[in-house]
C-alpha cells in the first residue's frame, strides 16, 4: 500500500489523559477531539500512549470518535512505556510522533532509531520549558521537526533558554473543550460581591497567587463587607491557606470548596461577579477562558503569558505581581462599578466566542497537521475545516496588553 493510499498514522505520546483534571490533561483530551475532527476528512490511525493513566481497559467512551485508534497506558512505568513504544514502532510506521510533554521527548531516540522518516514534534506548555532543559531533553528538542507552544511568551522562553530556532516553534493557542459552552447570563443572576478562583492548592502551586488574594481581602471587606471569596480546588497547601484566612480574620468570608464536579464548577462561574487569579507563571491559562466564557471580568497578574489572554482594561484588569494593596484597590474598584464589570465581562465573552472555542483550537491544529504531515493529506486543505478563522493566530500574538 502506498503512502497516498493508506491512512495517516499518528502516535500521540502524552503524560496523562484521563486520570486527573489539570490543564495538561485537558489539552491532551482536546487533541484527541481534534484528531477525531481531522479524521473526518483525512483517514487517520491514531495510537495513544499515556504515561500516567492506569493500564487496563480502553476508555471506550472518550475514544469512540476515534474508532481507528489504539490505546496504551502504563501506570507511570517508564520502562514499560519505552518497551511498548519501541514495539509499536517496529510494527507500524507513523508519519508523525507528537510528544505532548517535553519530559517524554527522550523517547524520540526510539523514533529516530526505528523510524527515521517519521516526523517528531513536541508540545511545550509552560514552566517546564521556561528553563534550560537537561541536556538529553534539550538535544532531542533541538532535533525535533517541530515545536509547538500555546503562547508567544512560552515560544520566546523556549527559544531563549534552549536555543531552538524561532522559525521552528509554532504558536497554537489553546481553547475550551468541545463540551464547554459560552454562556449568556440572565440579568440579575449575580449578587455583585462574589469573587472566585479556580486552581490547584498545592505547595508547588504557590505562584498561582491565592495567598495574595487572601491578604488583599481585609481591605476589600472594609469597603464591601458582604463580599465572599470562593476557591475551587484542593491540594496539600490548603491547610496553610485556611489557617492564613483565620489569622487574617476573614475565615467567614472565604469558602474553600475543594474539588468540585463539572456541574458545581459551572454553578460557581454562574454565581461569581469577578474571577481573580494573580498567577505569575501561566504558560496559557485555560481557566481564564472558562471565566471569560461566563462573562466574568478577570483580575490577573501582569506576568508571563497572561496578558496575551486578558486584555487590560478591555476584558479584565492586570495588576503587578505580589502587591496585595494594588490588588485590593483593583478589586474594590470593580466591585463598586457594576456597569464597568458588565462591559469588561461582555468583552471577555466575545473574545472567547471569536477566538478560543474548541472549533478554533481544532482548526489551528488541523492546519498545522496539514503543513507537517506528508503531502497526501493535501486534500484536507480543500475542506471546510480549513476555512479562514475570524481571529487568526497572528491576532493572538499581538493581543498582549
Number of C-alpha atoms within 10 A of each C-alpha: 6 6 12 11 9 12 19 21 21 22 25 21 24 26 20 27 25 16 12 12 11 14 15 19 18 18 21 21 20 21 21 22 20 21 23 23 18 21 21 13 16 19 16 21 19 25 22 20 24 24 23 20 19 17 15 11 9 13 10 11 8 13 18 11 16 21 13 16 18 14 17 20 24 20 17 16 13 14 9 14 21 17 12 16 21 18 13 13 17 13 9 12 18 21 20 23 21 24 24 24 19 22 19 18 27 17 18 24 14 18 23 16 11 15 18 13 13 20 20 25 24 25 23 24 24 24 13 15 23 21 13 15 17 10 10 13 19 22 15 20 26 16 15 19 16 19 26 23 25 21 29 23 24 26 26 16 21 28 18 15 14 21 13 22 12 13 9 15 23 18 22 22 23 26 25 23 22 15 8 13 14 19 16 12 14 8 6 7 11 13 11 20 21 19 23 24 27 26 22 22 23 15 12 11 16 15 18 23 23 22 19 21 24 22 19 21 27 18 18 24 17 11 13 17 12 13 18 21 23 19 22 20 18 18 15 13 15 17 12 13 16 18 12 16 21 13 10 14 13 19 17 10 17 20 16 16 15 17 17 14 10 9 8 13 16 16 11 22 23 19 19 25 27 27 27 27 23 30 23 20 19 22 24 26 22 22 17 24 26 26 28 31 28 24 32 32 32 31 24 26 27 22 19 20 22 25 21 22 27 28 21 19 13 18 26 27 22 22 19 14 18 17 15 21 16 14 28 21 15 17 24 20 15 22 22 15 11 13 11 17 23 17 17 25 25 21 21 27 24 17 22 24 20 13 21 25 22 22 18 24 22 28 21 22 20 22 16 15 16 19 13 17 17 16 11 15 20 13 11 19 15 10 11 10 19 15 11 10 14 11 14 13 17 9 11 18 15 10 12 17 14
